[in-house]
């Protein structure tokens, strides 16, 4: 994000469309930087969820196996 700010500052005396593009790239870079941390947390949460499912695999298998006959009776 800082590098795009530097580029934006470098082009401050350029035509308006060039400045606007540089500013837009700087803003995009900042947004992606913020989202990177959020994405990292999301992936960590997904990994924990997957591990929980893995640890409870036998419970899910039993539930499915026992649920079949129960649904058959209903």
mmCIF file of the N, C-alpha and C atoms, coordinates in Angstrom:
data_MODEL
# 
_entry.id   MODEL 
# 
loop_
_atom_site.group_PDB 
_atom_site.id 
_atom_site.type_symbol 
_atom_site.label_atom_id 
_atom_site.label_alt_id 
_atom_site.label_comp_id 
_atom_site.label_asym_id 
_atom_site.label_entity_id 
_atom_site.label_seq_id 
_atom_site.pdbx_PDB_ins_code 
_atom_site.Cartn_x 
_atom_site.Cartn_y 
_atom_site.Cartn_z 
_atom_site.occupancy 
_atom_site.B_iso_or_equiv 
_atom_site.pdbx_formal_charge 
_atom_site.auth_seq_id 
_atom_site.auth_comp_id 
_atom_site.auth_asym_id 
_atom_site.auth_atom_id 
_atom_site.pdbx_PDB_model_num 
ATOM 1   N N  . UNK A 1 1  ? 0.825   -1.192  0.000   1.00 0.00 ? 1  UNK A N  1 
ATOM 2   C CA . UNK A 1 1  ? 0.000   0.000   0.000   1.00 0.00 ? 1  UNK A CA 1 
ATOM 3   C C  . UNK A 1 1  ? 0.871   1.257   0.000   1.00 0.00 ? 1  UNK A C  1 
ATOM 4   N N  . UNK A 1 2  ? 1.961   1.218   0.755   1.00 0.00 ? 2  UNK A N  1 
ATOM 5   C CA . UNK A 1 2  ? 2.833   2.395   0.820   1.00 0.00 ? 2  UNK A CA 1 
ATOM 6   C C  . UNK A 1 2  ? 3.483   2.683   -0.528  1.00 0.00 ? 2  UNK A C  1 
ATOM 7   N N  . UNK A 1 3  ? 3.827   1.625   -1.259  1.00 0.00 ? 3  UNK A N  1 
ATOM 8   C CA . UNK A 1 3  ? 4.485   1.845   -2.549  1.00 0.00 ? 3  UNK A CA 1 
ATOM 9   C C  . UNK A 1 3  ? 3.551   2.556   -3.521  1.00 0.00 ? 3  UNK A C  1 
ATOM 10  N N  . UNK A 1 4  ? 2.252   2.232   -3.466  1.00 0.00 ? 4  UNK A N  1 
ATOM 11  C CA . UNK A 1 4  ? 1.306   2.921   -4.338  1.00 0.00 ? 4  UNK A CA 1 
ATOM 12  C C  . UNK A 1 4  ? 1.110   4.372   -3.905  1.00 0.00 ? 4  UNK A C  1 
ATOM 13  N N  . UNK A 1 5  ? 1.215   4.642   -2.606  1.00 0.00 ? 5  UNK A N  1 
ATOM 14  C CA . UNK A 1 5  ? 1.144   6.036   -2.152  1.00 0.00 ? 5  UNK A CA 1 
ATOM 15  C C  . UNK A 1 5  ? 2.325   6.821   -2.708  1.00 0.00 ? 5  UNK A C  1 
ATOM 16  N N  . UNK A 1 6  ? 3.496   6.190   -2.718  1.00 0.00 ? 6  UNK A N  1 
ATOM 17  C CA . UNK A 1 6  ? 4.687   6.835   -3.267  1.00 0.00 ? 6  UNK A CA 1 
ATOM 18  C C  . UNK A 1 6  ? 4.503   7.116   -4.753  1.00 0.00 ? 6  UNK A C  1 
ATOM 19  N N  . UNK A 1 7  ? 3.957   6.130   -5.465  1.00 0.00 ? 7  UNK A N  1 
ATOM 20  C CA . UNK A 1 7  ? 3.695   6.319   -6.898  1.00 0.00 ? 7  UNK A CA 1 
ATOM 21  C C  . UNK A 1 7  ? 2.695   7.449   -7.099  1.00 0.00 ? 7  UNK A C  1 
ATOM 22  N N  . UNK A 1 8  ? 1.650   7.444   -6.275  1.00 0.00 ? 8  UNK A N  1 
ATOM 23  C CA . UNK A 1 8  ? 0.638   8.500   -6.372  1.00 0.00 ? 8  UNK A CA 1 
ATOM 24  C C  . UNK A 1 8  ? 1.266   9.872   -6.140  1.00 0.00 ? 8  UNK A C  1 
ATOM 25  N N  . UNK A 1 9  ? 2.149   9.957   -5.142  1.00 0.00 ? 9  UNK A N  1 
ATOM 26  C CA . UNK A 1 9  ? 2.839   11.227  -4.870  1.00 0.00 ? 9  UNK A CA 1 
ATOM 27  C C  . UNK A 1 9  ? 3.747   11.621  -6.037  1.00 0.00 ? 9  UNK A C  1 
ATOM 28  N N  . UNK A 1 10 ? 4.392   10.629  -6.642  1.00 0.00 ? 10 UNK A N  1 
ATOM 29  C CA . UNK A 1 10 ? 5.290   10.891  -7.762  1.00 0.00 ? 10 UNK A CA 1 
ATOM 30  C C  . UNK A 1 10 ? 4.544   11.496  -8.946  1.00 0.00 ? 10 UNK A C  1 
ATOM 31  N N  . UNK A 1 11 ? 3.315   11.034  -9.156  1.00 0.00 ? 11 UNK A N  1 
ATOM 32  C CA . UNK A 1 11 ? 2.531   11.495  -10.301 1.00 0.00 ? 11 UNK A CA 1 
ATOM 33  C C  . UNK A 1 11 ? 1.600   12.669  -9.973  1.00 0.00 ? 11 UNK A C  1 
ATOM 34  N N  . UNK A 1 12 ? 1.843   13.346  -8.852  1.00 0.00 ? 12 UNK A N  1 
ATOM 35  C CA . UNK A 1 12 ? 0.936   14.418  -8.430  1.00 0.00 ? 12 UNK A CA 1 
ATOM 36  C C  . UNK A 1 12 ? 0.865   15.576  -9.427  1.00 0.00 ? 12 UNK A C  1 
ATOM 37  N N  . UNK A 1 13 ? 1.923   15.781  -10.211 1.00 0.00 ? 13 UNK A N  1 
ATOM 38  C CA . UNK A 1 13 ? 1.926   16.863  -11.203 1.00 0.00 ? 13 UNK A CA 1 
ATOM 39  C C  . UNK A 1 13 ? 1.560   16.361  -12.601 1.00 0.00 ? 13 UNK A C  1 
ATOM 40  N N  . UNK A 1 14 ? 1.097   15.137  -12.686 1.00 0.00 ? 14 UNK A N  1 
ATOM 41  C CA . UNK A 1 14 ? 0.706   14.549  -13.971 1.00 0.00 ? 14 UNK A CA 1 
ATOM 42  C C  . UNK A 1 14 ? -0.712  14.971  -14.329 1.00 0.00 ? 14 UNK A C  1 
ATOM 43  N N  . UNK A 1 15 ? -1.137  14.659  -15.545 1.00 0.00 ? 15 UNK A N  1 
ATOM 44  C CA . UNK A 1 15 ? -2.516  14.968  -15.935 1.00 0.00 ? 15 UNK A CA 1 
ATOM 45  C C  . UNK A 1 15 ? -3.519  14.309  -14.983 1.00 0.00 ? 15 UNK A C  1 
ATOM 46  N N  . UNK A 1 16 ? -4.707  14.876  -14.872 1.00 0.00 ? 16 UNK A N  1 
ATOM 47  C CA . UNK A 1 16 ? -5.706  14.378  -13.916 1.00 0.00 ? 16 UNK A CA 1 
ATOM 48  C C  . UNK A 1 16 ? -6.014  12.883  -14.048 1.00 0.00 ? 16 UNK A C  1 
ATOM 49  N N  . UNK A 1 17 ? -6.098  12.377  -15.271 1.00 0.00 ? 17 UNK A N  1 
ATOM 50  C CA . UNK A 1 17 ? -6.437  10.961  -15.427 1.00 0.00 ? 17 UNK A CA 1 
ATOM 51  C C  . UNK A 1 17 ? -5.326  10.053  -14.901 1.00 0.00 ? 17 UNK A C  1 
ATOM 52  N N  . UNK A 1 18 ? -4.075  10.482  -14.990 1.00 0.00 ? 18 UNK A N  1 
ATOM 53  C CA . UNK A 1 18 ? -2.958  9.695   -14.459 1.00 0.00 ? 18 UNK A CA 1 
ATOM 54  C C  . UNK A 1 18 ? -2.987  9.727   -12.934 1.00 0.00 ? 18 UNK A C  1 
ATOM 55  N N  . UNK A 1 19 ? -3.216  10.905  -12.367 1.00 0.00 ? 19 UNK A N  1 
ATOM 56  C CA . UNK A 1 19 ? -3.313  11.025  -10.900 1.00 0.00 ? 19 UNK A CA 1 
ATOM 57  C C  . UNK A 1 19 ? -4.462  10.185  -10.369 1.00 0.00 ? 19 UNK A C  1 
ATOM 58  N N  . UNK A 1 20 ? -5.584  10.246  -11.074 1.00 0.00 ? 20 UNK A N  1 
ATOM 59  C CA . UNK A 1 20 ? -6.761  9.491   -10.641 1.00 0.00 ? 20 UNK A CA 1 
ATOM 60  C C  . UNK A 1 20 ? -6.476  7.988   -10.667 1.00 0.00 ? 20 UNK A C  1 
ATOM 61  N N  . UNK A 1 21 ? -5.796  7.521   -11.701 1.00 0.00 ? 21 UNK A N  1 
ATOM 62  C CA . UNK A 1 21 ? -5.447  6.099   -11.794 1.00 0.00 ? 21 UNK A CA 1 
ATOM 63  C C  . UNK A 1 21 ? -4.495  5.699   -10.670 1.00 0.00 ? 21 UNK A C  1 
ATOM 64  N N  . UNK A 1 22 ? -3.491  6.521   -10.400 1.00 0.00 ? 22 UNK A N  1 
ATOM 65  C CA . UNK A 1 22 ? -2.531  6.224   -9.334  1.00 0.00 ? 22 UNK A CA 1 
ATOM 66  C C  . UNK A 1 22 ? -3.221  6.219   -7.972  1.00 0.00 ? 22 UNK A C  1 
ATOM 67  N N  . UNK A 1 23 ? -4.112  7.170   -7.751  1.00 0.00 ? 23 UNK A N  1 
ATOM 68  C CA . UNK A 1 23 ? -4.860  7.218   -6.487  1.00 0.00 ? 23 UNK A CA 1 
ATOM 69  C C  . UNK A 1 23 ? -5.762  5.994   -6.360  1.00 0.00 ? 23 UNK A C  1 
ATOM 70  N N  . UNK A 1 24 ? -6.391  5.611   -7.461  1.00 0.00 ? 24 UNK A N  1 
ATOM 71  C CA . UNK A 1 24 ? -7.246  4.421   -7.446  1.00 0.00 ? 24 UNK A CA 1 
ATOM 72  C C  . UNK A 1 24 ? -6.463  3.166   -7.117  1.00 0.00 ? 24 UNK A C  1 
ATOM 73  N N  . UNK A 1 25 ? -5.270  3.039   -7.684  1.00 0.00 ? 25 UNK A N  1 
ATOM 74  C CA . UNK A 1 25 ? -4.427  1.881   -7.380  1.00 0.00 ? 25 UNK A CA 1 
ATOM 75  C C  . UNK A 1 25 ? -3.998  1.881   -5.917  1.00 0.00 ? 25 UNK A C  1 
ATOM 76  N N  . UNK A 1 26 ? -3.705  3.051   -5.394  1.00 0.00 ? 26 UNK A N  1 
ATOM 77  C CA . UNK A 1 26 ? -3.335  3.160   -3.982  1.00 0.00 ? 26 UNK A CA 1 
ATOM 78  C C  . UNK A 1 26 ? -4.495  2.733   -3.082  1.00 0.00 ? 26 UNK A C  1 
ATOM 79  N N  . UNK A 1 27 ? -5.691  3.197   -3.401  1.00 0.00 ? 27 UNK A N  1 
ATOM 80  C CA . UNK A 1 27 ? -6.878  2.827   -2.616  1.00 0.00 ? 27 UNK A CA 1 
ATOM 81  C C  . UNK A 1 27 ? -7.148  1.326   -2.703  1.00 0.00 ? 27 UNK A C  1 
ATOM 82  N N  . UNK A 1 28 ? -6.999  0.768   -3.897  1.00 0.00 ? 28 UNK A N  1 
ATOM 83  C CA . UNK A 1 28 ? -7.201  -0.670  -4.081  1.00 0.00 ? 28 UNK A CA 1 
ATOM 84  C C  . UNK A 1 28 ? -6.192  -1.466  -3.264  1.00 0.00 ? 28 UNK A C  1 
ATOM 85  N N  . UNK A 1 29 ? -4.959  -1.033  -3.271  1.00 0.00 ? 29 UNK A N  1 
ATOM 86  C CA . UNK A 1 29 ? -3.914  -1.710  -2.512  1.00 0.00 ? 29 UNK A CA 1 
ATOM 87  C C  . UNK A 1 29 ? -4.220  -1.701  -1.016  1.00 0.00 ? 29 UNK A C  1 
ATOM 88  N N  . UNK A 1 30 ? -4.686  -0.561  -0.505  1.00 0.00 ? 30 UNK A N  1 
ATOM 89  C CA . UNK A 1 30 ? -5.050  -0.467  0.915   1.00 0.00 ? 30 UNK A CA 1 
ATOM 90  C C  . UNK A 1 30 ? -6.194  -1.418  1.245   1.00 0.00 ? 30 UNK A C  1 
ATOM 91  N N  . UNK A 1 31 ? -7.178  -1.466  0.373   1.00 0.00 ? 31 UNK A N  1 
ATOM 92  C CA . UNK A 1 31 ? -8.335  -2.332  0.593   1.00 0.00 ? 31 UNK A CA 1 
ATOM 93  C C  . UNK A 1 31 ? -7.921  -3.800  0.605   1.00 0.00 ? 31 UNK A C  1 
ATOM 94  N N  . UNK A 1 32 ? -7.075  -4.187  -0.344  1.00 0.00 ? 32 UNK A N  1 
ATOM 95  C CA . UNK A 1 32 ? -6.605  -5.572  -0.398  1.00 0.00 ? 32 UNK A CA 1 
ATOM 96  C C  . UNK A 1 32 ? -5.785  -5.924  0.836   1.00 0.00 ? 32 UNK A C  1 
ATOM 97  N N  . UNK A 1 33 ? -5.007  -4.971  1.305   1.00 0.00 ? 33 UNK A N  1 
ATOM 98  C CA . UNK A 1 33 ? -4.199  -5.199  2.497   1.00 0.00 ? 33 UNK A CA 1 
ATOM 99  C C  . UNK A 1 33 ? -5.083  -5.477  3.707   1.00 0.00 ? 33 UNK A C  1 
ATOM 100 N N  . UNK A 1 34 ? -6.157  -4.718  3.858   1.00 0.00 ? 34 UNK A N  1 
ATOM 101 C CA . UNK A 1 34 ? -7.090  -4.938  4.967   1.00 0.00 ? 34 UNK A CA 1 
ATOM 102 C C  . UNK A 1 34 ? -7.786  -6.283  4.824   1.00 0.00 ? 34 UNK A C  1 
ATOM 103 N N  . UNK A 1 35 ? -8.185  -6.617  3.604   1.00 0.00 ? 35 UNK A N  1 
ATOM 104 C CA . UNK A 1 35 ? -8.895  -7.874  3.357   1.00 0.00 ? 35 UNK A CA 1 
ATOM 105 C C  . UNK A 1 35 ? -7.991  -9.079  3.572   1.00 0.00 ? 35 UNK A C  1 
ATOM 106 N N  . UNK A 1 36 ? -6.687  -8.886  3.388   1.00 0.00 ? 36 UNK A N  1 
ATOM 107 C CA . UNK A 1 36 ? -5.739  -9.977  3.567   1.00 0.00 ? 36 UNK A CA 1 
ATOM 108 C C  . UNK A 1 36 ? -5.799  -10.510 4.995   1.00 0.00 ? 36 UNK A C  1 
ATOM 109 N N  . UNK A 1 37 ? -5.851  -9.622  5.957   1.00 0.00 ? 37 UNK A N  1 
ATOM 110 C CA . UNK A 1 37 ? -5.932  -10.037 7.362   1.00 0.00 ? 37 UNK A CA 1 
ATOM 111 C C  . UNK A 1 37 ? -7.250  -10.753 7.636   1.00 0.00 ? 37 UNK A C  1 
ATOM 112 N N  . UNK A 1 38 ? -8.332  -10.241 7.070   1.00 0.00 ? 38 UNK A N  1 
ATOM 113 C CA . UNK A 1 38 ? -9.635  -10.886 7.262   1.00 0.00 ? 38 UNK A CA 1 
ATOM 114 C C  . UNK A 1 38 ? -9.660  -12.264 6.613   1.00 0.00 ? 38 UNK A C  1 
ATOM 115 N N  . UNK A 1 39 ? -9.084  -12.381 5.437   1.00 0.00 ? 39 UNK A N  1 
ATOM 116 C CA . UNK A 1 39 ? -9.038  -13.668 4.748   1.00 0.00 ? 39 UNK A CA 1 
ATOM 117 C C  . UNK A 1 39 ? -8.209  -14.668 5.537   1.00 0.00 ? 39 UNK A C  1 
ATOM 118 N N  . UNK A 1 40 ? -7.131  -14.208 6.114   1.00 0.00 ? 40 UNK A N  1 
ATOM 119 C CA . UNK A 1 40 ? -6.295  -15.075 6.941   1.00 0.00 ? 40 UNK A CA 1 
ATOM 120 C C  . UNK A 1 40 ? -7.087  -15.625 8.123   1.00 0.00 ? 40 UNK A C  1 
ATOM 121 N N  . UNK A 1 41 ? -7.853  -14.778 8.790   1.00 0.00 ? 41 UNK A N  1 
ATOM 122 C CA . UNK A 1 41 ? -8.685  -15.223 9.911   1.00 0.00 ? 41 UNK A CA 1 
ATOM 123 C C  . UNK A 1 41 ? -9.761  -16.204 9.447   1.00 0.00 ? 41 UNK A C  1 
ATOM 124 N N  . UNK A 1 42 ? -10.346 -15.951 8.292   1.00 0.00 ? 42 UNK A N  1 
ATOM 125 C CA . UNK A 1 42 ? -11.354 -16.854 7.745   1.00 0.00 ? 42 UNK A CA 1 
ATOM 126 C C  . UNK A 1 42 ? -10.757 -18.234 7.481   1.00 0.00 ? 42 UNK A C  1 
ATOM 127 N N  . UNK A 1 43 ? -9.573  -18.273 6.910   1.00 0.00 ? 43 UNK A N  1 
ATOM 128 C CA . UNK A 1 43 ? -8.929  -19.550 6.624   1.00 0.00 ? 43 UNK A CA 1 
ATOM 129 C C  . UNK A 1 43 ? -8.561  -20.294 7.904   1.00 0.00 ? 43 UNK A C  1 
ATOM 130 N N  . UNK A 1 44 ? -8.126  -19.565 8.920   1.00 0.00 ? 44 UNK A N  1 
ATOM 131 C CA . UNK A 1 44 ? -7.822  -20.198 10.206  1.00 0.00 ? 44 UNK A CA 1 
ATOM 132 C C  . UNK A 1 44 ? -9.086  -20.803 10.808  1.00 0.00 ? 44 UNK A C  1 
ATOM 133 N N  . UNK A 1 45 ? -10.194 -20.072 10.738  1.00 0.00 ? 45 UNK A N  1 
ATOM 134 C CA . UNK A 1 45 ? -11.467 -20.581 11.245  1.00 0.00 ? 45 UNK A CA 1 
ATOM 135 C C  . UNK A 1 45 ? -11.930 -21.796 10.470  1.00 0.00 ? 45 UNK A C  1 
ATOM 136 N N  . UNK A 1 46 ? -11.737 -21.782 9.171   1.00 0.00 ? 46 UNK A N  1 
ATOM 137 C CA . UNK A 1 46 ? -12.112 -22.926 8.338   1.00 0.00 ? 46 UNK A CA 1 
ATOM 138 C C  . UNK A 1 46 ? -11.285 -24.150 8.704   1.00 0.00 ? 46 UNK A C  1 
ATOM 139 N N  . UNK A 1 47 ? -10.020 -23.944 8.979   1.00 0.00 ? 47 UNK A N  1 
ATOM 140 C CA . UNK A 1 47 ? -9.150  -25.056 9.373   1.00 0.00 ? 47 UNK A CA 1 
ATOM 141 C C  . UNK A 1 47 ? -9.604  -25.650 10.704  1.00 0.00 ? 47 UNK A C  1 
ATOM 142 N N  . UNK A 1 48 ? -9.984  -24.788 11.650  1.00 0.00 ? 48 UNK A N  1 
ATOM 143 C CA . UNK A 1 48 ? -10.476 -25.289 12.944  1.00 0.00 ? 48 UNK A CA 1 
ATOM 144 C C  . UNK A 1 48 ? -11.777 -26.070 12.762  1.00 0.00 ? 48 UNK A C  1 
ATOM 145 N N  . UNK A 1 49 ? -12.666 -25.559 11.921  1.00 0.00 ? 49 UNK A N  1 
ATOM 146 C CA . UNK A 1 49 ? -13.938 -26.224 11.652  1.00 0.00 ? 49 UNK A CA 1 
ATOM 147 C C  . UNK A 1 49 ? -13.702 -27.595 11.015  1.00 0.00 ? 49 UNK A C  1 
ATOM 148 N N  . UNK A 1 50 ? -12.804 -27.653 10.051  1.00 0.00 ? 50 UNK A N  1 
ATOM 149 C CA . UNK A 1 50 ? -12.483 -28.920 9.390   1.00 0.00 ? 50 UNK A CA 1 
ATOM 150 C C  . UNK A 1 50 ? -11.903 -29.915 10.387  1.00 0.00 ? 50 UNK A C  1 
ATOM 151 N N  . UNK A 1 51 ? -11.042 -29.447 11.266  1.00 0.00 ? 51 UNK A N  1 
ATOM 152 C CA . UNK A 1 51 ? -10.446 -30.325 12.291  1.00 0.00 ? 51 UNK A CA 1 
ATOM 153 C C  . UNK A 1 51 ? -11.528 -30.857 13.227  1.00 0.00 ? 51 UNK A C  1 
ATOM 154 N N  . UNK A 1 52 ? -12.481 -30.012 13.602  1.00 0.00 ? 52 UNK A N  1 
ATOM 155 C CA . UNK A 1 52 ? -13.585 -30.447 14.460  1.00 0.00 ? 52 UNK A CA 1 
ATOM 156 C C  . UNK A 1 52 ? -14.409 -31.519 13.766  1.00 0.00 ? 52 UNK A C  1 
ATOM 157 N N  . UNK A 1 53 ? -14.721 -31.311 12.500  1.00 0.00 ? 53 UNK A N  1 
ATOM 158 C CA . UNK A 1 53 ? -15.469 -32.325 11.749  1.00 0.00 ? 53 UNK A CA 1 
ATOM 159 C C  . UNK A 1 53 ? -14.697 -33.632 11.667  1.00 0.00 ? 53 UNK A C  1 
ATOM 160 N N  . UNK A 1 54 ? -13.403 -33.521 11.447  1.00 0.00 ? 54 UNK A N  1 
ATOM 161 C CA . UNK A 1 54 ? -12.563 -34.716 11.374  1.00 0.00 ? 54 UNK A CA 1 
ATOM 162 C C  . UNK A 1 54 ? -12.580 -35.465 12.707  1.00 0.00 ? 54 UNK A C  1 
ATOM 163 N N  . UNK A 1 55 ? -12.503 -34.739 13.802  1.00 0.00 ? 55 UNK A N  1 
ATOM 164 C CA . UNK A 1 55 ? -12.501 -35.366 15.125  1.00 0.00 ? 55 UNK A CA 1 
ATOM 165 C C  . UNK A 1 55 ? -13.839 -36.016 15.462  1.00 0.00 ? 55 UNK A C  1 
ATOM 166 N N  . UNK A 1 56 ? -14.905 -35.557 14.845  1.00 0.00 ? 56 UNK A N  1 
ATOM 167 C CA . UNK A 1 56 ? -16.240 -36.080 15.151  1.00 0.00 ? 56 UNK A CA 1 
ATOM 168 C C  . UNK A 1 56 ? -16.782 -36.970 14.041  1.00 0.00 ? 56 UNK A C  1 
ATOM 169 N N  . UNK A 1 57 ? -15.916 -37.412 13.171  1.00 0.00 ? 57 UNK A N  1 
ATOM 170 C CA . UNK A 1 57 ? -16.322 -38.212 12.021  1.00 0.00 ? 57 UNK A CA 1 
ATOM 171 C C  . UNK A 1 57 ? -17.105 -39.449 12.444  1.00 0.00 ? 57 UNK A C  1 
ATOM 172 N N  . UNK A 1 58 ? -16.618 -40.158 13.440  1.00 0.00 ? 58 UNK A N  1 
ATOM 173 C CA . UNK A 1 58 ? -17.305 -41.386 13.861  1.00 0.00 ? 58 UNK A CA 1 
ATOM 174 C C  . UNK A 1 58 ? -18.690 -41.072 14.426  1.00 0.00 ? 58 UNK A C  1 
ATOM 175 N N  . UNK A 1 59 ? -18.839 -39.951 15.101  1.00 0.00 ? 59 UNK A N  1 
ATOM 176 C CA . UNK A 1 59 ? -20.154 -39.560 15.619  1.00 0.00 ? 59 UNK A CA 1 
ATOM 177 C C  . UNK A 1 59 ? -21.127 -39.292 14.478  1.00 0.00 ? 59 UNK A C  1 
ATOM 178 N N  . UNK A 1 60 ? -20.651 -38.634 13.434  1.00 0.00 ? 60 UNK A N  1 
ATOM 179 C CA . UNK A 1 60 ? -21.507 -38.372 12.277  1.00 0.00 ? 60 UNK A CA 1 
ATOM 180 C C  . UNK A 1 60 ? -21.886 -39.673 11.572  1.00 0.00 ? 60 UNK A C  1 
ATOM 181 N N  . UNK A 1 61 ? -20.925 -40.581 11.461  1.00 0.00 ? 61 UNK A N  1 
ATOM 182 C CA . UNK A 1 61 ? -21.211 -41.864 10.818  1.00 0.00 ? 61 UNK A CA 1 
ATOM 183 C C  . UNK A 1 61 ? -22.283 -42.621 11.598  1.00 0.00 ? 61 UNK A C  1 
ATOM 184 N N  . UNK A 1 62 ? -22.165 -42.644 12.912  1.00 0.00 ? 62 UNK A N  1 
ATOM 185 C CA . UNK A 1 62 ? -23.151 -43.327 13.753  1.00 0.00 ? 62 UNK A CA 1 
ATOM 186 C C  . UNK A 1 62 ? -24.514 -42.673 13.611  1.00 0.00 ? 62 UNK A C  1 
ATOM 187 N N  . UNK A 1 63 ? -24.553 -41.367 13.612  1.00 0.00 ? 63 UNK A N  1 
ATOM 188 C CA . UNK A 1 63 ? -25.808 -40.639 13.462  1.00 0.00 ? 63 UNK A CA 1 
ATOM 189 C C  . UNK A 1 63 ? -26.488 -40.987 12.140  1.00 0.00 ? 63 UNK A C  1 
ATOM 190 N N  . UNK A 1 64 ? -25.718 -41.028 11.078  1.00 0.00 ? 64 UNK A N  1 
ATOM 191 C CA . UNK A 1 64 ? -26.283 -41.346 9.765   1.00 0.00 ? 64 UNK A CA 1 
ATOM 192 C C  . UNK A 1 64 ? -26.752 -42.799 9.717   1.00 0.00 ? 64 UNK A C  1 
ATOM 193 N N  . UNK A 1 65 ? -25.936 -43.701 10.250  1.00 0.00 ? 65 UNK A N  1 
ATOM 194 C CA . UNK A 1 65 ? -26.308 -45.120 10.245  1.00 0.00 ? 65 UNK A CA 1 
ATOM 195 C C  . UNK A 1 65 ? -27.562 -45.362 11.085  1.00 0.00 ? 65 UNK A C  1 
ATOM 196 N N  . UNK A 1 66 ? -27.645 -44.744 12.249  1.00 0.00 ? 66 UNK A N  1 
ATOM 197 C CA . UNK A 1 66 ? -28.801 -44.933 13.128  1.00 0.00 ? 66 UNK A CA 1 
ATOM 198 C C  . UNK A 1 66 ? -30.021 -44.159 12.635  1.00 0.00 ? 66 UNK A C  1 
ATOM 199 N N  . UNK A 1 67 ? -29.795 -43.080 11.923  1.00 0.00 ? 67 UNK A N  1 
ATOM 200 C CA . UNK A 1 67 ? -30.903 -42.265 11.431  1.00 0.00 ? 67 UNK A CA 1 
ATOM 201 C C  . UNK A 1 67 ? -31.658 -42.924 10.296  1.00 0.00 ? 67 UNK A C  1 
ATOM 202 N N  . UNK A 1 68 ? -30.982 -43.758 9.510   1.00 0.00 ? 68 UNK A N  1 
ATOM 203 C CA . UNK A 1 68 ? -31.630 -44.442 8.391   1.00 0.00 ? 68 UNK A CA 1 
ATOM 204 C C  . UNK A 1 68 ? -32.812 -45.285 8.828   1.00 0.00 ? 68 UNK A C  1 
ATOM 205 N N  . UNK A 1 69 ? -32.607 -46.218 9.751   1.00 0.00 ? 69 UNK A N  1 
ATOM 206 C CA . UNK A 1 69 ? -33.735 -47.042 10.215  1.00 0.00 ? 69 UNK A CA 1 
ATOM 207 C C  . UNK A 1 69 ? -34.842 -46.207 10.880  1.00 0.00 ? 69 UNK A C  1 
ATOM 208 N N  . UNK A 1 70 ? -34.461 -45.169 11.600  1.00 0.00 ? 70 UNK A N  1 
ATOM 209 C CA . UNK A 1 70 ? -35.451 -44.312 12.242  1.00 0.00 ? 70 UNK A CA 1 
ATOM 210 C C  . UNK A 1 70 ? -36.343 -43.646 11.195  1.00 0.00 ? 70 UNK A C  1 
ATOM 211 N N  . UNK A 1 71 ? -35.743 -43.108 10.158  1.00 0.00 ? 71 UNK A N  1 
ATOM 212 C CA . UNK A 1 71 ? -36.528 -42.490 9.089   1.00 0.00 ? 71 UNK A CA 1 
ATOM 213 C C  . UNK A 1 71 ? -37.396 -43.522 8.378   1.00 0.00 ? 71 UNK A C  1 
ATOM 214 N N  . UNK A 1 72 ? -36.893 -44.744 8.289   1.00 0.00 ? 72 UNK A N  1 
ATOM 215 C CA . UNK A 1 72 ? -37.678 -45.819 7.675   1.00 0.00 ? 72 UNK A CA 1 
ATOM 216 C C  . UNK A 1 72 ? -38.942 -46.115 8.464   1.00 0.00 ? 72 UNK A C  1 
ATOM 217 N N  . UNK A 1 73 ? -38.885 -45.985 9.761   1.00 0.00 ? 73 UNK A N  1 
ATOM 218 C CA . UNK A 1 73 ? -40.048 -46.240 10.616  1.00 0.00 ? 73 UNK A CA 1 
ATOM 219 C C  . UNK A 1 73 ? -41.064 -45.103 10.543  1.00 0.00 ? 73 UNK A C  1 
ATOM 220 N N  . UNK A 1 74 ? -40.597 -43.910 10.235  1.00 0.00 ? 74 UNK A N  1 
ATOM 221 C CA . UNK A 1 74 ? -41.503 -42.764 10.170  1.00 0.00 ? 74 UNK A CA 1 
ATOM 222 C C  . UNK A 1 74 ? -42.259 -42.810 8.872   1.00 0.00 ? 74 UNK A C  1 
# 
